[in-house]
């Protein structure tokens, strides 16, 4: 059953024509929508800043729900899947090194405890996700985790559901930004010189990104992300990286 579910997720992600990402920027949100142009390429079709209207605070999500509903209707109706990054103040991140021989099914409980301790909440009050690091020394397996209070997730799920959307995934800004730069046609050069609405992205396949890999070094990518992350371009990059997750 697990293999069937995994196959179905891969099939539906490959067939998706649109994908959306939502990233915080100060007291606003950046919403980016991508359209699949071909098997291996996607382009931006929506890149907007959602600002709370007068009388609404950032924490009042009713205005955000209305803005999502409006933009969803402009792109063909409701039930869009949305990947988002929560504000940094809502999140905790970390790593755990497990013995290499430890069964993966035992990771869940340990990660849940780590997240609950970091947030100072009971285990059943946290929402979390994790993934193994790609490299290991053979003796330990490093696992990256991200977590937040369950109450925050409920609030954002209610917000997107009221807009007619579906919250599909939540991840950190840093992870989404890395994905965005590495998939961006032209890499760092495009990030620093091209308008976000003109961005195009190579899509992931089972063997990696289509076309050539990023021409930029890891250091160059990290430095470019550092430069733009506090700017409107940075939030557009994060939202783009979140949207790209739909095709992984």
C-alpha positions as CSV (number, residue, x, y, z in Angstrom):
1,X,0.0,0.0,0.0
2,X,2.9,2.4,0.8
3,X,4.4,1.8,-2.6
4,X,1.1,2.3,-4.3
5,X,0.6,5.6,-2.4
6,X,4.1,6.7,-3.3
7,X,3.5,5.9,-7.0
8,X,0.2,7.8,-7.0
9,X,1.9,10.9,-5.4
10,X,4.6,10.9,-8.1
11,X,2.0,10.4,-10.9
12,X,-0.2,13.3,-9.7
13,X,2.8,15.6,-9.2
14,X,4.0,14.9,-12.7
15,X,0.6,15.7,-14.2
16,X,0.1,19.0,-12.3
17,X,-0.2,22.0,-14.6
18,X,-0.1,24.7,-11.9
19,X,1.6,25.0,-8.5
20,X,1.5,27.7,-5.9
21,X,3.8,29.0,-3.1
22,X,3.1,31.4,-0.3
23,X,5.9,33.1,1.7
24,X,5.9,35.7,4.4
25,X,7.6,39.1,3.9
26,X,7.4,41.4,6.9
27,X,3.7,42.2,7.4
28,X,2.8,40.8,3.9
29,X,2.8,37.6,2.0
30,X,4.3,36.8,-1.4
31,X,2.1,34.6,-3.6
32,X,3.7,32.9,-6.6
33,X,2.0,30.6,-9.1
34,X,3.9,28.5,-11.7
35,X,2.6,27.0,-14.9
36,X,4.2,23.9,-16.5
37,X,5.3,24.9,-20.0
38,X,6.7,21.5,-21.0
39,X,7.9,18.3,-19.4
40,X,10.9,20.0,-18.0
41,X,10.1,23.7,-17.7
42,X,7.8,26.0,-15.7
43,X,7.2,29.7,-15.8
44,X,5.7,32.3,-13.4
45,X,2.1,33.1,-14.1
46,X,1.3,35.0,-10.8
47,X,3.7,37.0,-8.6
48,X,1.9,39.3,-6.2
49,X,2.3,40.8,-2.7
50,X,-0.7,40.3,-0.5
51,X,-1.0,43.2,1.9
52,X,-3.4,43.3,4.9
53,X,-6.0,46.0,4.3
54,X,-6.5,48.9,6.7
55,X,-8.2,47.6,9.9
56,X,-6.7,44.1,9.6
57,X,-3.6,42.9,11.5
58,X,-1.1,40.5,10.1
59,X,-2.2,37.8,12.6
60,X,-5.9,38.1,11.5
61,X,-6.0,35.6,8.6
62,X,-9.4,36.5,7.4
63,X,-8.0,39.0,4.9
64,X,-5.4,36.5,3.7
65,X,-8.2,33.9,3.1
66,X,-10.1,36.5,1.0
67,X,-6.9,37.4,-1.0
68,X,-6.3,33.7,-1.8
69,X,-9.8,33.2,-2.9
70,X,-9.6,36.2,-5.2
71,X,-6.3,35.1,-6.8
72,X,-7.5,31.5,-7.1
73,X,-10.6,32.5,-9.0
74,X,-8.4,34.5,-11.4
75,X,-6.6,31.2,-12.2
76,X,-9.4,28.9,-12.9
77,X,-11.4,28.2,-9.8
78,X,-10.8,26.7,-6.3
79,X,-9.1,23.8,-4.7
80,X,-5.6,24.9,-5.7
81,X,-2.8,23.1,-3.8
82,X,-0.7,25.5,-1.8
83,X,2.8,25.0,-0.3
84,X,3.8,27.7,2.3
85,X,6.6,28.8,4.6
86,X,5.5,30.0,8.0
87,X,6.9,33.1,9.6
88,X,10.2,32.4,11.3
89,X,8.7,33.2,14.7
90,X,6.4,30.3,14.4
91,X,9.0,27.7,13.6
92,X,11.8,25.7,15.1
93,X,14.4,23.7,13.2
94,X,17.1,21.3,14.1
95,X,19.0,18.1,13.5
96,X,19.2,14.7,15.2
97,X,22.0,12.2,14.7
98,X,20.6,8.7,14.9
99,X,22.6,5.5,15.0
100,X,22.8,4.1,11.4
101,X,21.2,0.8,12.5
102,X,18.2,2.5,14.1
103,X,15.0,1.7,12.2
104,X,13.4,4.6,10.4
105,X,10.0,3.9,11.9
106,X,11.6,4.8,15.3
107,X,12.6,8.3,14.1
108,X,9.1,9.7,14.3
109,X,8.8,9.4,18.1
110,X,12.2,10.8,18.7
111,X,11.7,13.8,16.4
112,X,8.3,14.5,18.0
113,X,9.9,14.6,21.4
114,X,12.7,16.9,20.1
115,X,10.2,19.3,18.6
116,X,8.0,19.3,21.7
117,X,11.0,20.1,23.9
118,X,12.1,22.9,21.5
119,X,8.7,24.5,21.5
120,X,8.0,23.8,25.2
121,X,4.7,22.1,24.3
122,X,3.4,18.6,24.8
123,X,4.0,16.1,22.0
124,X,0.4,16.1,20.9
125,X,0.5,19.9,20.5
126,X,3.2,20.0,17.8
127,X,3.2,19.6,14.1
128,X,6.5,18.5,12.5
129,X,8.2,17.0,9.4
130,X,11.7,15.7,8.9
131,X,14.0,14.2,6.2
132,X,17.3,12.4,6.3
133,X,20.4,14.3,5.2
134,X,21.8,13.0,1.8
135,X,25.2,12.2,3.2
136,X,26.2,10.0,6.2
137,X,29.4,8.7,7.6
138,X,28.1,5.2,7.9
139,X,27.9,5.3,11.7
140,X,25.1,7.9,12.1
141,X,22.2,9.1,10.1
142,X,21.6,12.9,10.4
143,X,17.9,13.9,10.2
144,X,16.8,17.5,9.7
145,X,13.5,18.4,11.3
146,X,11.1,21.4,11.3
147,X,8.2,21.9,13.7
148,X,5.6,24.4,14.9
149,X,2.7,24.5,17.3
150,X,-0.3,22.5,16.1
151,X,-2.5,25.5,16.7
152,X,-0.6,27.5,14.1
153,X,-1.1,24.8,11.5
154,X,-4.8,24.6,12.3
155,X,-5.1,28.3,11.8
156,X,-3.4,28.3,8.4
157,X,-5.3,25.2,7.3
158,X,-8.6,26.9,8.2
159,X,-7.5,30.0,6.4
160,X,-6.7,28.2,3.1
161,X,-9.8,25.9,3.4
162,X,-12.0,29.0,3.7
163,X,-10.4,30.3,0.6
164,X,-11.2,27.1,-1.3
165,X,-7.6,26.1,-1.4
166,X,-5.7,23.1,0.2
167,X,-2.6,23.5,2.3
168,X,-0.4,20.7,1.0
169,X,3.0,21.3,2.7
170,X,4.9,23.6,5.0
171,X,8.7,24.0,5.0
172,X,11.4,26.5,5.9
173,X,12.3,29.6,3.9
174,X,15.9,28.5,3.5
175,X,15.0,25.1,2.1
176,X,12.6,26.6,-0.4
177,X,15.0,29.3,-1.5
178,X,17.7,26.8,-2.2
179,X,15.3,24.8,-4.3
180,X,14.3,27.9,-6.2
181,X,17.8,29.1,-7.1
182,X,19.0,25.6,-8.1
183,X,16.1,25.2,-10.5
184,X,16.1,28.8,-11.8
185,X,17.2,29.2,-15.5
186,X,20.3,31.3,-15.3
187,X,20.8,30.6,-11.6
188,X,22.3,33.5,-9.5
189,X,22.5,35.8,-12.5
190,X,18.8,35.6,-13.2
191,X,18.0,35.9,-9.5
192,X,20.0,39.2,-9.2
193,X,19.1,40.8,-12.5
194,X,15.8,39.4,-13.8
195,X,12.3,40.5,-12.7
196,X,10.5,37.6,-10.7
197,X,7.6,37.6,-13.1
198,X,10.1,36.6,-15.9
199,X,11.6,33.7,-14.1
200,X,11.6,30.2,-15.6
201,X,12.5,27.0,-13.7
202,X,13.8,23.6,-14.7
203,X,11.6,20.9,-13.2
204,X,12.8,17.9,-11.3
205,X,12.7,14.4,-12.8
206,X,13.5,11.0,-11.1
207,X,17.1,11.5,-12.2
208,X,17.4,15.2,-11.1
209,X,16.8,18.5,-12.7
210,X,16.2,18.6,-16.5
211,X,18.9,20.2,-18.6
212,X,22.2,21.3,-17.2
213,X,22.7,21.7,-13.4
214,X,23.2,25.1,-11.8
215,X,26.3,26.8,-13.1
216,X,26.9,28.4,-9.7
217,X,28.9,27.2,-6.7
218,X,27.3,26.4,-3.4
219,X,29.0,29.5,-1.9
220,X,27.7,31.7,-4.7
221,X,24.1,30.4,-4.2
222,X,24.3,30.9,-0.5
223,X,25.6,34.5,-0.8
224,X,22.9,35.4,-3.4
225,X,20.2,34.0,-1.1
226,X,21.6,36.0,1.8
227,X,21.5,39.2,-0.3
228,X,17.9,38.9,-1.4
229,X,16.2,37.0,1.4
230,X,15.1,40.2,3.3
231,X,13.8,41.8,0.1
232,X,10.6,41.4,-1.9
233,X,12.7,39.4,-4.4
234,X,13.7,37.0,-1.7
235,X,10.1,36.3,-0.7
236,X,9.2,35.7,-4.4
237,X,12.2,33.3,-4.6
238,X,11.0,31.4,-1.5
239,X,7.4,31.2,-2.8
240,X,8.7,29.9,-6.2
241,X,10.8,27.3,-4.4
242,X,7.7,26.2,-2.5
243,X,5.6,25.9,-5.6
244,X,8.4,23.8,-7.3
245,X,8.0,21.3,-4.4
246,X,4.7,20.2,-6.2
247,X,6.8,18.6,-9.0
248,X,9.3,16.8,-6.8
